Amino acid sequence: MVSKIDFLLPIPLAIVVGWIDVDGCVDICNFKERIRKRIQEDRWFQRLTFSFQFHLGYAVWKKDETFSVDHHVKLIAEPERTSFKDLIEEQQCQDFEVDQSPWEILVLGSGEKTTLIIRWHHCLADGPGMMNGIIRLILDEGSTFPTSKIPERIAPNLKTFFIFLKSIFYLPTILPWFSLIPERNRLSVAHPTKRKRVCCSDPLPLNPLKRIAKNFSCTINDIFISCVIQGYKETLLGSTDTLSVGMAVSLQGESPMICNRAIVVRTPLPVSLDGDVRIHEISKMTRCLKSSPDILCNYALVHFLPNALPLWLLNLCLRGKAPGGTSNMPLSMPPDARVQDLPVSSVGAVAPMILDIGMCISLVSAGDSYHFAIIADQSAFEESEDGRDFLGAMVNHVDTIASAAGIN
């Protein structure tokens, strides 16, 4: 019987630590075997076999061929001198090995109660999803999908089919498809201001290729904004999904500045949408961001197309998230609350991983109003004068944008 569930969302390493208190003792050997069996049968648990590395600013996921449950489920002794809170904080600060899937379960037995400490990178799974998956495993309530087991005889064919689809929708191979568009409706890439619309009278409005093609003549900002609004309308993006925009940041020269050229340092700008947010409110916010070309830079096109198209297609085919997909719980506050009164870990629930510079910006919903919450890793700024100047400039910049959109 599960008696208590709780989880924390730390900021600097984007590692989520949760724990489950279970009445009685847990047979760790039996527990490992159940995980192995569930990974073979359940698509949700199959994501636990994937590892990732960062390339060009975004995570590239691949199946860990050396995956072993023994490396991820471990039995630990009860701490003698440290409290349970100190143990949790210690687990938040420990990173994962790069060549292994970023999760582990630590089994802590203490008499009549067993505590399962679960650590995972937030890109691997959302908080409720990971906790519910482990609870489902403990209680053995069945698989995520009614027919989730893939027969071995058709597995190679499915794998080849999805590799083919991914190659079709990958950015370098998507451009030849535009040759199939009639000349009178063809988009002018050389002159993006000439917005000739592609005829989309067919009965497949959810086709991601046609939706991108219809907006390809627009600027990069327009493509991103259109994907946000249309994706939300057509439920291709869930109400708790987080959309990230790469923002190029330069700390070189006399003063920090935001520029629209791709460099190594990147800061994610997450837009977390509450389920009750209406479409015209999203439009109002994105129109404001569109007017600032230094925030939505060229990196948005590179980041969004190669990753979003295969993921959306897999979501439609599998009716679930592909391995490596991420979704976070939106942050909502009571009407009388203030953003500055929230703990940093709570605001971070809507933020993706903080890269290099240790900073991100979150849109927080508070009843009928919105707030831009700037979250910064203090250690990344306390020893850098340029970093502090940049943070001050960013506060002023975001405040100007928010005021223009009527966001508090």
Residue pairs with C-beta under 8 A, 6 or more apart in sequence:
1 22
1 23
1 24
2 20
2 21
2 22
2 23
2 135
2 138
2 139
3 21
3 22
3 23
3 113
4 20
4 21
5 18
5 19
5 20
5 21
5 131
5 135
6 18
6 19
7 16
7 17
7 18
7 19
7 118
7 127
7 131
8 16
8 17
8 18
8 88
8 92
8 345
9 16
9 122
9 127
9 345
9 346
9 348
9 349
10 16
10 17
10 92
10 345
10 348
11 344
11 345
11 348
11 351
11 354
11 375
11 377
12 354
12 358
12 377
12 379
13 92
13 93
13 95
14 121
14 122
14 123
14 352
14 353
14 354
15 91
15 92
15 94
15 95
15 96
15 102
15 119
15 120
15 121
15 122
16 119
16 120
16 121
16 122
16 127
16 130
17 88
17 91
17 92
17 117
17 118
17 119
18 117
18 118
18 127
18 130
18 131
19 88
19 115
19 116
19 117
19 118
20 115
20 116
20 118
20 131
20 134
20 135
20 138
21 113
21 114
21 115
22 113
22 114
22 115
22 116
22 138
23 112
23 113
24 112
24 113
24 114
25 109
25 114
26 107
26 109
26 114
26 116
26 138
28 73
28 75
28 107
31 73
31 107
32 69
32 70
32 73
34 137
34 140
35 45
35 48
35 69
35 73
35 137
36 69
38 45
38 137
38 143
39 45
39 46
39 48
39 49
39 69
40 149
41 143
41 148
41 149
42 143
42 144
42 145
42 148
43 144
43 145
43 148
43 318
43 320
44 129
44 133
44 143
44 144
44 145
44 148
44 320
45 133
45 137
45 144
46 323
47 124
47 125
47 321
47 323
47 324
48 72
48 101
48 103
48 124
49 63
49 64
49 67
49 101
49 323
50 61
50 62
50 63
50 64
50 101
50 124
50 323
50 324
51 61
51 62
51 63
51 64
51 98
51 99
51 100
51 101
51 102
52 59
52 60
52 61
52 62
52 102
52 121
52 123
52 324
53 59
53 60
53 98
54 60
54 355
56 302
57 246
57 266
57 299
57 303
57 355
58 246
58 303
58 307
59 123
59 324
61 323
61 324
63 323
64 99
64 100
64 101
66 99
66 100
67 100
67 101
71 100
71 104
72 100
72 101
72 103
72 104
72 105
73 104
73 105
73 107
74 104
74 105
74 106
74 107
75 106
75 107
75 109
76 106
76 107
76 108
76 117
77 108
78 108
78 109
78 110
79 86
79 87
82 90
84 115
87 117
88 117
91 106
91 117
91 119
94 119
96 102
96 103
96 104
96 119
96 121
101 124
102 120
102 121
102 123
102 124
103 118
103 119
103 120
103 121
103 124
103 130
104 118
104 119
104 120
105 116
105 117
105 118
105 119
105 134
106 116
106 117
106 118
106 119
107 114
107 115
107 116
108 114
108 115
108 116
108 117
109 115
116 134
116 138
118 130
118 131
118 134
120 130
121 353
122 326
122 328
122 352
122 353
123 324
123 326
123 352
123 353
124 130
124 324
124 326
125 133
125 326
126 240
126 326
126 327
126 328
126 329
127 328
127 329
127 349
128 329
129 327
133 144
136 142
136 144
143 149
144 320
145 319
145 320
150 158
162 314
165 310
165 313
166 310
167 173
168 174
168 177
169 208
169 209
169 309
169 310
169 313
170 306
170 310
171 302
171 305
171 306
174 209
174 212
174 305
174 309
177 209
177 213
178 186
178 187
178 213
178 216
181 187
181 198
181 213
182 199
185 196
185 197
185 198
185 199
186 196
186 198
187 196
187 198
187 213
187 216
187 217
188 194
188 196
188 217
189 216
189 217
192 217
192 218
192 219
194 217
195 217
195 218
196 217
197 214
198 210
198 213
198 214
200 210
200 214
202 210
204 210
205 211
205 234
206 234
206 236
206 316
208 236
208 308
208 309
208 312
208 313
209 309
211 226
211 227
211 230
212 223
212 227
212 305
212 309
215 222
215 223
215 226
215 227
216 223
218 226
220 296
220 297
220 298
220 300
220 301
221 289
221 290
221 293
221 296
221 300
222 290
223 300
223 301
223 304
224 245
224 286
224 296
224 300
224 301
224 304
225 286
225 287
225 289
225 290
227 304
227 308
228 237
228 243
228 271
228 282
228 286
229 279
229 282
229 283
229 286
230 236
231 237
231 312
232 273
232 279
232 282
233 279
236 312
236 315
236 316
237 243
237 273
238 327
239 273
239 274
239 275
239 330
240 272
240 275
240 327
240 328
240 329
240 330
241 273
241 327
241 328
242 270
242 271
242 272
242 326
242 327
242 328
242 350
242 351
242 352
243 270
243 271
243 273
244 268
244 269
244 270
244 303
244 352
245 268
245 269
245 271
245 295
245 296
245 299
245 300
245 303
246 262
246 266
246 267
246 268
246 297
246 299
246 300
246 302
246 303
247 258
247 266
247 267
247 268
247 269
247 295
247 297
247 299
248 258
248 259
248 260
248 261
248 262
248 263
248 265
248 266
248 297
248 299
249 256
249 258
249 259
249 263
249 265
249 266
249 267
249 357
249 390
250 256
250 257
250 258
250 259
250 263
250 265
251 265
251 357
251 386
251 387
251 390
255 389
255 393
256 386
256 387
256 389
256 390
256 393
257 393
258 294
258 295
258 393
258 394
258 397
259 294
259 297
260 293
260 294
260 297
260 298
261 297
261 298
262 297
262 298
262 299
262 302
264 356
265 355
265 356
265 357
266 299
266 355
266 356
266 357
267 355
267 357
267 359
267 360
267 361
268 351
268 352
268 353
268 354
268 355
268 360
269 295
269 360
269 361
270 328
270 350
270 351
270 352
270 360
270 361
270 362
270 363
271 285
271 363
272 328
272 330
272 331
272 350
272 362
272 363
272 364
272 365
273 282
273 330
274 330
274 332
274 365
275 330
277 365
284 405
284 406
285 363
285 370
285 405
285 407
287 405
288 401
288 402
288 404
288 405
288 407
289 295
289 296
289 401
290 296
291 404
292 401
295 401
310 322
311 321
311 322
311 325
314 322
315 321
315 322
315 325
321 327
326 352
328 349
328 350
328 351
328 352
329 349
329 350
330 350
330 365
331 346
331 347
331 349
331 350
331 362
331 364
331 365
332 365
332 366
333 339
333 342
333 364
333 365
333 366
333 367
334 366
334 367
335 366
335 367
335 368
337 366
339 347
339 364
339 366
339 371
339 373
342 373
344 375
347 362
347 364
347 373
347 375
348 362
348 375
350 362
350 363
350 364
351 360
351 362
351 375
352 360
354 360
354 375
354 377
357 380
357 387
357 390
358 376
358 377
358 379
358 380
358 381
359 374
359 375
359 376
359 377
359 380
359 391
359 394
360 374
360 375
361 372
361 373
361 374
361 375
361 394
361 398
362 372
362 373
362 375
363 370
363 371
363 372
363 373
363 407
364 370
364 371
364 372
364 373
369 407
369 408
370 402
370 407
370 408
371 407
371 408
372 398
372 399
372 401
372 402
372 407
374 391
374 394
374 395
374 398
376 391
380 387
381 387
381 388
381 391
402 408
